[in-house]
Amino acid sequence: MVDYIVVGLGLAGISFCEQLEKHQKSYVVIADDLQSSSKVAGGLYNPVILKRFTLPYKVHEQLEIALPFYQQLEKKLNSTFISYLSILRRFHSIEEQNLWFEASDRPGVGQYLFPKLLKNKNESVDAPFGFGRVLHTHHIDTKVLLASYQNFLEKGDKLRRETFDYNKITFENQGVCYDGSKALNIVFCEGFGVRKNPYFKYLPIKGTKGEYVFIKAPELKEEKAIKASIFCIPLGNDLYKIGANYDHHDKTFTPTEATKKSLIDKLKIFIKCDFEIVDQVAGIRPTVVDRKPIIGSSIEHERLHILNGLGSRGIIGAPLVAQQLFNHIERGTEIEGEININRFTAKYFKD
């Protein structure tokens, strides 16, 4: 018997596993390669919503935990997936410059925005109105992180590479059983895969498809991530990650020609050099109607729990919500209402 079965191994699953590691709980992870949007995430460790110059949910608390979390994980896994990366917001107009200056004067937001305008010095970039620079930013190579963590789990015989079968769950007085394996708790960290979960499928996790294209641009010579209508993220060796889009209708994992064209058209607005498209990937973000995570326990089966709805901000958000869920399960602490599953559960079971 183990203390936990964790279903799914994206950023949410890794963050919860690390809570189990920290508190010396026994566990096994069940995951396939179909349910994780983390492997195609942008990987930007960014404290500001750059479309509106606002802050996401509890960003100050998230940042206190997130970077130390990844730094410790690098050492533990003997891997390198964190890099310092400046993020520049390309201004489209003088009005947008003024909005940046106004935001930089606001309490809270201002500590993450450099208050001075930066002039464009790259001849391959079109930015006549300059840039604003976001502070306290990094890049997390999620592909390397996921591969390193999978390797760590496999060495400890803690990973089962398979698709979870909900029909194999049975409930006992002292826990729950899955396919002959007994555990005290099951935590579902499935992302968009939760749509097939009979215990939590009522939750409003709609899923938003995002696609990236990868380009090789030897003349671009840009070392900072640029945010215009899309991101241009340098990866080294003249490679750049371009994206992403937000498609609320297509729920497939297949990259599309239409999205490729749309992303490239947007890129050409501010990139003036030649480039070659070398790859394209797609994933589905687990998004929620109120843009906040969903964590908590099943109202019908107290041994079943969920950590989901991280959307596009799982990089900085996952460690904090994983900590909250662990404390709720093990210590009975109350989950904050803004991210508590009860904000949806009560209405569903009442109806």
N, C-alpha and C positions, 0 to 999 in steps of 0.2 A: 504494500500500500504506500502511496505517496501523498504528500500534502496537497499537491496541485497538479491538475492537467491544464496546460495552456494551449489554446487552439489558435494558431496563426503566429507568424513570425515576421511582422513588419516592425516599424518603430514602436508601436504599442506593445507588441509581444516581447520584444527585447527589453523594453523599459520595465515591464512587469517581472520578467525573469530576473532582472537585476535586483529588484526588491526581494525576490525569493532568495537569491544568492546572498544578499546583505544580511538577511535574517535567518540564514541557514535552514531554509525550508526545502524539502525534497520535492522534485517535480519532473515532469516529462512534457515535451512540446510535441504537438501533432500539427504538421503543416505541409501543404503542398506549395507549388510555385505559382498557383493561379490567383490567389487571393490578396497578394500584397501589392499595394500601389507604391510602397516605399522604394522599391528597386528602380522605379522610373521617376522618382521625385526630383525636383530641382536641386534640393540639398542646401538651399540658402538659409543660413542662420540669421534671420532678419527680424528685428523687433518692431518694425513699423509697417502698417498697411499703406503702401505707397500710392495707391489710387486716390485715397482721401486724406493722407497724412494724419492717420489716427492710429491708436494702439489696439492690439487684439486683447482678448480676455486675459487678465492678470499677468501681463507681460513682465512686470518687474519681478514677481515671484517666480515666473518661469525661468527667467534669465539667471536668477540666483542659483538655480539647481542645474540647468541644462548644460552649460559649458563645463563645469566641474564633472558632471556625469560623463560626458564624452571624453574628457581628458583622462579620467580614471579608467574608462573602458579601453582607450587606446593602449594604456600600459598593461592592462590585464590581458588583452588579446594579442599583445606584441604586434600591433598593426598601426598603420598611419592612415587616417581618414579625415583629419581636421586640418584645414588651412585657413590662414587669415585672408580674407577677401573683401576689399572695399566694394560698396554698392553705391552707384551713382544714379540719381534720378534725373533723366533728361527732361528739361523744361520745354514745353511746346509754345509758351507765350510769356509775356511780361506778367500777365495776370497769374499764371501758375507760379512764377517766381515769388510774387507777393503772397500767395497762399502758403508757400514754403516758409517765408519769413514770419508770417503770422503764427504758423504751427510751431516754429522754433522758439517763439516767445511764450508758448503755453506751458504751464506746469505739467510735468510728466513727459509729454511728447518731446519737449525741447532738449532733454538730456540725450536724445538719440539722433538729433539733427544738427549737423554742422551749420552754424548760423550765417556763413559767408558763401556767396556765389562762387562757383568754380568755373573758370573758362575752359573751353575745349582746346586741347593741344594736339589732338590726334587728327591728322589730315584725312584719314580713312573714315572718320565719323562726322556726321552732319549734326551739329548741335549749336545753332546760332544763339540760343538763349542760355546756353551753359548748363551746369548741373548743380544739384544739391547732393551732398554726401551724407549717407546714413552712418552713424557711429555704432560701435560694438557689434560688428558683423563678422561672420565666418562662413566657410563652406564645409559641409559634411558630405563626404563621398559615400552615399548610402549603399551603393553597390558593393564597395569594399567592406563597409560595416556589416552588411547582411552576410556576405560570404565568410567573413572572419568569425562572426557569431555562430553561424551554422557549423563551422569547423570546430569551434569550442564545444558546442553541444554534442556533436558527434563523438568527439574524443571522450566525453563524459558519459556516453551512452544515454543521452537525454533527448534525442531527437528521433521522431518517427516520421519519415517522409511519406505521407499518405493523405488522401482526402478524408476529412472527418465525416463519419456516418452517424447522423443523429439517431437513427433507429437502434443503434447499439448502446444507447444510454439506458441504464436502469438505476432506480433509486433505492437506497438502503437506509436503515435507521441512523447509521453513523457516517454516511457519506453517499458517494455516487460511484457507479461502476460503468466503465466504458470498455466494451469488447474484452471482458475478462480482467481488466486493470482497475483496481480500486483507488479512489482518491477522496480526500475530504472535500475538495472543491474543484470545479471546472471554471476557468476564466476564458471567455471568448474574446479574442483580439483579431477578429476576422476582417475588419474593414468592410468593404462593399459586399463581401461574401456572406454577411449576416442576413442578406435578403433570403437565403435558403434555410436559415436557422428557425425552426418551429417555435422556439422559446422566446425569441426576440424579434421575429420578423414584422411585428406590428410597429416597431419604432420607425420614425420618419427619416431614415437614412437613405437618401435618394441616390446618391452617387453622381459625381460629375467627372466626365471623361477629360483627361488632359493628355496632350501629345507634345512631344519635343522632336525637333530635327537637330541633327549634328552636322556641323559644317567644318570644312578645312579652309582657312583663310590666311595664307602666309603673309599677306600685306597688311592685315588688320593691326597686329601688334598691340592688342589691348589687354592689359593685365587686371582691369577692374570689371566687375559686372555692371552692365548698363541696363537700367529699367526705362523703357519707353512704353509703348502699348504692349510690348512683350519684353522678356528678359533676354539678354545676350550674356552668357556666362562663360568665361574663359576656363578651359580645362588643361591648358598646357599643350606644347607641341603643335601650335597653330590650330588647335581644335576648339570649337565653341558649341555650347548647348543653347538652342534657341527655342523659346516657348514661355509659357505653355498656353493653350487655349482652354476654355471652359465650356464643354458641351454637355447640356443637361438632358439630351435626348438619346444619343448613341450610347448604349451600355455594353459595347463589345470592346475587346482588348486589341482590336486590329487597327493599325495606323491607316489613315486615309489620305488619298491624293488631294482631296479638297482642303483638308487641314494643312497639309504640307504647303500647298500654294498660298493659303491665307497667311501662314507664319512667315514664309519667304517674302511675300508682298509687304508685310509690316516691317520686316528686317530691312528691306531695301530703302525704306523711308529715311533711315538714319545711318546705314552702312554704305559707303561709297566705293568699296573695293570689290574685286572679284572673289568668288568663293565657290566651293564645291560641296554639294550635299553628300554626306557619307553614310548617314544612318537616320532612322526614325523609330521612335518607340511610343507606346501608349499605355495608359493605366487609368484606373477609375478611383478617384478620391472618395472616401466615405464622408459625404457632406450632410449636414443637418439643417433644417429650415431656419433655426435661430443662430447658426454658425458657431455653435459651442459643442464641446464633447458630450458624450453620454456615458456615464459610468454608474455602476450600482449593481444591485442583486435582483434576481427574478422575484416577483411578488408571489409566484406559485411554487417555486423551488428555490429555497434559500441557499442551496449549495451551488447554484449556477449564477455566474456573474458576467458582466460585460464591460469592456473598455473599448470605446469606438467613437466615431465622429470627429476625428482629429482634422479632417479636411486637408487643406494645403499647408497647415502650420504644425504638423506633427513633430518637426525637428525640435522646436523649442518647447512644445506643449506636452509631449509624451511623458518625459520623466516626472513632471509634477502630478499629472492626473494618475499615473501609475502608483505613485506614493500615496495619493488620497485613497485610491481603491484598496490598496493593501491595508492601510490603517483602518478602513471601514470594515473589512472582512475580519481582520485579526484582533482589532481593539474596539470595534463597535463605534468608531467615531462617525459623526454625521457628515455626509457629503454635501458640499455647498449646493444650494438650490439651483444655481445657474447651470450646473453640469450634472445634476442628479437625475437619474433615470425616472424618478418619480414625477418629474414635470410632464412626462408623457404617459407613464403607467397608470396613474390615478384616473385620468380621463378615459383611457382605453378600457379598463376593466369596469369602470362605472357604466360606460355605454353598453 
